[in-house]
């Protein structure tokens, strides 16, 4: 008797072993989480570049007479750079399916949206685009994030 046939007869007695009750299966909805991870990385890169421009090319942004809320342009440049780097890291971790990455991604997308809201007077159109991307990421992760826990990454 071959080893394979012997294994089947000793485990089930009549045929091949059955599938585990909770097998990993792909879901089309988990594509939203992959999309959110990609957008988070892209928005994080955009935010980091925005911060670098604020730090090294301060004449690029046109500020009104009231300036920016709370901080000056250099401080907001550092904030954008740090949030951007953290967002790229969180988006990369979201590809792994780690539960903590979903929480961190939602928090960073919210912080990034608030930072862009404050920065609207310096770069209004781009700020609105990044806020919209952040809201889309938050929605995708909150609505579809738990659907990836059953899948193999």
C-alpha positions as CSV (number, residue, x, y, z in Angstrom):
1,X,0.0,0.0,0.0
2,X,1.4,3.4,-0.9
3,X,2.1,6.0,1.7
4,X,-0.5,8.3,0.3
5,X,-3.2,5.7,0.3
6,X,-2.2,4.5,3.7
7,X,-2.6,8.1,5.1
8,X,-6.1,8.4,3.7
9,X,-7.2,5.1,5.0
10,X,-5.9,5.9,8.5
11,X,-7.3,9.4,8.8
12,X,-10.8,9.1,7.3
13,X,-11.1,5.5,6.4
14,X,-13.1,6.1,3.2
15,X,-11.4,8.8,1.2
16,X,-9.4,12.0,1.2
17,X,-9.4,14.2,4.4
18,X,-12.1,16.9,4.4
19,X,-11.2,20.6,4.2
20,X,-10.8,22.5,7.4
21,X,-14.0,24.2,8.6
22,X,-12.5,27.6,8.4
23,X,-10.4,27.6,5.2
24,X,-8.9,30.8,3.8
25,X,-10.8,32.0,0.8
26,X,-10.3,35.1,-1.3
27,X,-12.9,37.9,-1.2
28,X,-13.5,40.5,-3.8
29,X,-14.2,43.0,-1.1
30,X,-10.7,42.7,0.3
31,X,-9.6,44.5,-2.8
32,X,-10.8,47.6,-1.1
33,X,-8.2,47.1,1.6
34,X,-5.5,46.6,-1.0
35,X,-6.8,49.8,-2.6
36,X,-6.7,51.6,0.7
37,X,-3.1,50.5,1.3
38,X,-2.1,51.7,-2.2
39,X,-3.8,55.1,-1.7
40,X,-2.3,55.4,1.8
41,X,1.2,55.0,0.4
42,X,0.5,57.4,-2.4
43,X,-1.1,60.0,-0.2
44,X,1.8,59.6,2.3
45,X,4.3,60.2,-0.5
46,X,2.4,63.3,-1.7
47,X,2.2,64.6,1.9
48,X,6.0,64.0,2.4
49,X,6.8,65.8,-0.8
50,X,4.5,68.7,0.3
51,X,6.4,68.8,3.5
52,X,9.8,68.8,1.8
53,X,8.7,71.7,-0.5
54,X,7.5,73.6,2.5
55,X,10.9,73.1,4.2
56,X,13.2,73.8,1.2
57,X,11.2,76.0,-1.2
58,X,9.2,78.3,1.0
59,X,8.4,80.7,-1.8
60,X,6.4,78.0,-3.6
61,X,3.4,78.4,-1.4
62,X,1.4,81.6,-1.4
63,X,0.2,82.5,2.0
64,X,-2.5,85.1,2.9
65,X,-1.9,87.9,5.3
66,X,-3.1,85.7,8.2
67,X,-0.6,82.9,7.4
68,X,-1.3,79.4,8.5
69,X,-3.2,78.2,11.5
70,X,-1.1,77.7,14.7
71,X,2.4,77.1,13.2
72,X,4.5,78.7,10.6
73,X,5.3,77.1,7.2
74,X,8.5,75.4,8.4
75,X,6.7,73.7,11.3
76,X,3.9,72.5,9.0
77,X,6.6,71.2,6.6
78,X,8.0,69.0,9.3
79,X,4.5,67.9,10.4
80,X,3.7,66.9,6.8
81,X,7.0,65.2,6.3
82,X,6.6,63.1,9.5
83,X,2.9,62.2,8.8
84,X,3.8,61.3,5.2
85,X,6.6,58.9,6.2
86,X,4.3,57.3,8.9
87,X,1.5,57.0,6.3
88,X,3.8,55.2,3.8
89,X,4.8,52.8,6.6
90,X,1.2,52.2,7.7
91,X,0.1,51.6,4.1
92,X,2.9,49.1,3.6
93,X,1.9,47.3,6.8
94,X,-1.7,47.2,5.7
95,X,-0.6,45.0,2.8
96,X,0.4,42.3,5.4
97,X,-3.2,42.2,6.8
98,X,-2.1,43.0,10.4
99,X,-5.0,44.2,12.5
100,X,-2.8,47.0,14.1
101,X,-2.1,48.3,10.6
102,X,-5.8,49.0,10.0
103,X,-6.0,51.0,13.2
104,X,-2.8,53.0,12.5
105,X,-3.9,53.6,8.9
106,X,-7.2,55.1,10.0
107,X,-5.6,57.3,12.6
108,X,-2.9,58.6,10.2
109,X,-5.4,59.2,7.5
110,X,-7.5,61.2,9.9
111,X,-4.5,63.2,11.1
112,X,-3.4,63.7,7.5
113,X,-6.8,65.0,6.6
114,X,-6.8,67.5,9.5
115,X,-3.2,68.6,8.6
116,X,-4.3,69.2,5.0
117,X,-7.4,71.1,6.2
118,X,-5.1,73.5,8.2
119,X,-2.8,73.7,5.1
120,X,-5.7,74.6,2.7
121,X,-4.8,78.3,2.7
122,X,-1.3,77.5,1.3
123,X,-2.3,74.9,-1.3
124,X,-6.1,74.7,-1.6
125,X,-6.8,72.4,-4.6
126,X,-4.2,69.8,-3.6
127,X,-5.3,69.8,0.0
128,X,-8.9,69.0,-1.0
129,X,-7.7,66.1,-3.2
130,X,-5.6,64.6,-0.4
131,X,-8.5,65.0,2.1
132,X,-10.8,63.2,-0.3
133,X,-8.2,60.4,-0.6
134,X,-7.9,60.2,3.1
135,X,-11.7,59.9,3.6
136,X,-11.8,57.2,1.0
137,X,-9.0,55.3,2.8
138,X,-10.8,55.6,6.1
139,X,-14.1,54.3,4.6
140,X,-12.4,51.4,2.9
141,X,-10.5,50.2,5.9
142,X,-13.4,50.7,8.4
143,X,-16.0,49.0,6.1
144,X,-13.9,46.2,4.6
145,X,-11.0,45.8,6.9
146,X,-12.3,42.9,8.9
147,X,-13.0,40.9,5.7
148,X,-9.3,40.3,5.2
149,X,-8.8,38.5,8.5
150,X,-9.8,35.2,6.9
151,X,-7.5,35.4,4.0
152,X,-4.0,34.4,3.3
153,X,-1.7,37.3,2.5
